[in-house]
Amino acid sequence: MDLRKPPPEPPQPEGCLVVAVRLPVRIVVLVLVVPVRMVWDALVATGRLLRDAVLRPLGRALLWLARAVFVWPLVGLWRYLLVPAARASAWLAAVLVAVPAVWLYRWVLTPVGHALTWLGRGAGAVLAWVYARLLTPAGHALARLLTAVGAVLALLGTGTYTAVAWLARHLLVVPARWLYTWLLAPAGRAVAWCVRGLGRLLGLLVTGAGLALYWTGRTLLVLPALVLWRRVLVPVGRLLVVVAREVGDALGHAWRVAGRISRAVGRALGTLFRWILVEPARRVYRGVLTPVGHVVRDAVLRPAAAGARAVGRAGREALASARATVRQARAEARRMLFGAPRPPVPVDRREPSGAAARSLGSSTTALTKD
């Protein structure tokens, strides 16, 4: 398998008509397309700005609002209401329906079904005995009786059947065969021959009329239409194809050139905007507002913040001293009214030592006992 690309085809030579149409068409299309491309680029830039600054935050806010209004309540309803209700309903159905149904099937319907099966087997045995002992012998006897009656009737009807057959042959079959052979068959052949001749005549007439109509339509319609197609429509179509192809190429070329022109104009407008507004604003911010802000911060805000912190610290200390004074006054009042509280009894929380403790060093163990 050859994976190499085939060599490119050589360009086809262009005629003078193509060259004559191309230049004015490209000039006219470029003049018409440049404003459209600039408006298009402006709309694209505006749309991107609206998308990034307005529509995307608005969409996020609407999405959060939709979640807060619709999704979260539905989730809470499903999780905290429907699921517990469904579980409670399933438990109630299991307790009130499934368990009684199982009990009814096991202790009522199954014994009744077994009893009915036993009764059905007994009835089937009785019916089988009746069929074997009563109905079968009666049927055999009836069949033998009917066979004997049929044999007698056959012996009596053999002569009658022969006479009826001879009469039907000579009165119906033989005249019908003669009528078919000498009357109906020749008449049918004559009618068929006439019909075939009439069909051939009609075929010849239709063929002649069709040939006449064919040559008339060919002479009056097909040949003029063929001449019109070959001599008029094909050259005009080729000219229109050339013009349309050149207009399409000119539109593509003009769209690309207009894009470059629009980009250059946009960059120039951006540079002009930066020089007129952005740079003066940046210089004013950096040269005027920043030093003023530093002065205000160092001369006003920091001293004010330090004073506020000192005031807050003094207030906290005053509140702490007042809280301690109130606590002490409350303790004194309680002591005056109820007396001094009893001192706590000391409790020895250490491990017992000496003989009270059981350890390996004691002689009370079995291993160290003398």
Secondary structure as the mmCIF struct_conf table of DSSP 4:
data_model
#
loop_
_struct_conf.conf_type_id
_struct_conf.id
_struct_conf.beg_label_comp_id
_struct_conf.beg_label_asym_id
_struct_conf.beg_label_seq_id
_struct_conf.end_label_comp_id
_struct_conf.end_label_asym_id
_struct_conf.end_label_seq_id
BEND BEND1 ARG A 4 ARG A 4
HELX_LH_PP_P HELX_LH_PP_P1 LYS A 5 GLU A 14
HELX_RH_AL_P HELX_RH_AL_P1 CYS A 16 LEU A 50
HELX_RH_PI_P HELX_RH_PI_P1 ARG A 51 LEU A 55
HELX_RH_AL_P HELX_RH_AL_P2 ARG A 56 ALA A 66
HELX_RH_PI_P HELX_RH_PI_P2 ARG A 67 VAL A 71
HELX_RH_AL_P HELX_RH_AL_P3 TRP A 72 LEU A 77
HELX_RH_PI_P HELX_RH_PI_P3 TRP A 78 LEU A 82
HELX_RH_AL_P HELX_RH_AL_P4 VAL A 83 ALA A 93
HELX_RH_PI_P HELX_RH_PI_P4 ALA A 94 ALA A 98
HELX_RH_AL_P HELX_RH_AL_P5 VAL A 99 LEU A 104
HELX_RH_PI_P HELX_RH_PI_P5 TYR A 105 LEU A 109
HELX_RH_AL_P HELX_RH_AL_P6 THR A 110 VAL A 130
HELX_RH_PI_P HELX_RH_PI_P6 TYR A 131 LEU A 135
HELX_RH_AL_P HELX_RH_AL_P7 THR A 136 ALA A 168
HELX_RH_PI_P HELX_RH_PI_P7 ARG A 169 VAL A 173
HELX_RH_AL_P HELX_RH_AL_P8 VAL A 174 LEU A 179
HELX_RH_PI_P HELX_RH_PI_P8 TYR A 180 LEU A 184
HELX_RH_AL_P HELX_RH_AL_P9 ALA A 185 GLY A 217
HELX_RH_PI_P HELX_RH_PI_P9 ARG A 218 VAL A 222
HELX_RH_AL_P HELX_RH_AL_P10 LEU A 223 LEU A 228
HELX_RH_PI_P HELX_RH_PI_P10 TRP A 229 LEU A 233
HELX_RH_AL_P HELX_RH_AL_P11 VAL A 234 PHE A 273
HELX_RH_PI_P HELX_RH_PI_P11 ARG A 274 VAL A 278
HELX_RH_AL_P HELX_RH_AL_P12 GLU A 279 VAL A 284
HELX_RH_PI_P HELX_RH_PI_P12 TYR A 285 LEU A 289
HELX_RH_AL_P HELX_RH_AL_P13 THR A 290 VAL A 296
HELX_RH_PI_P HELX_RH_PI_P13 ARG A 297 LEU A 301
HELX_RH_AL_P HELX_RH_AL_P14 ARG A 302 PHE A 338
HELX_LH_PP_P HELX_LH_PP_P2 ALA A 340 PRO A 346
BEND BEND2 ARG A 350 ARG A 350
HELX_LH_PP_P HELX_LH_PP_P3 GLU A 351 PRO A 352
HELX_RH_3T_P HELX_RH_3T_P1 GLY A 354 ALA A 356
BEND BEND3 ALA A 357 ALA A 357
TURN_TY1_P TURN_TY1_P1 LEU A 360 GLY A 361
BEND BEND4 SER A 362 SER A 362
TURN_TY1_P TURN_TY1_P2 SER A 363 THR A 364
BEND BEND5 THR A 365 THR A 365
TURN_TY1_P TURN_TY1_P3 ALA A 366 THR A 368
#
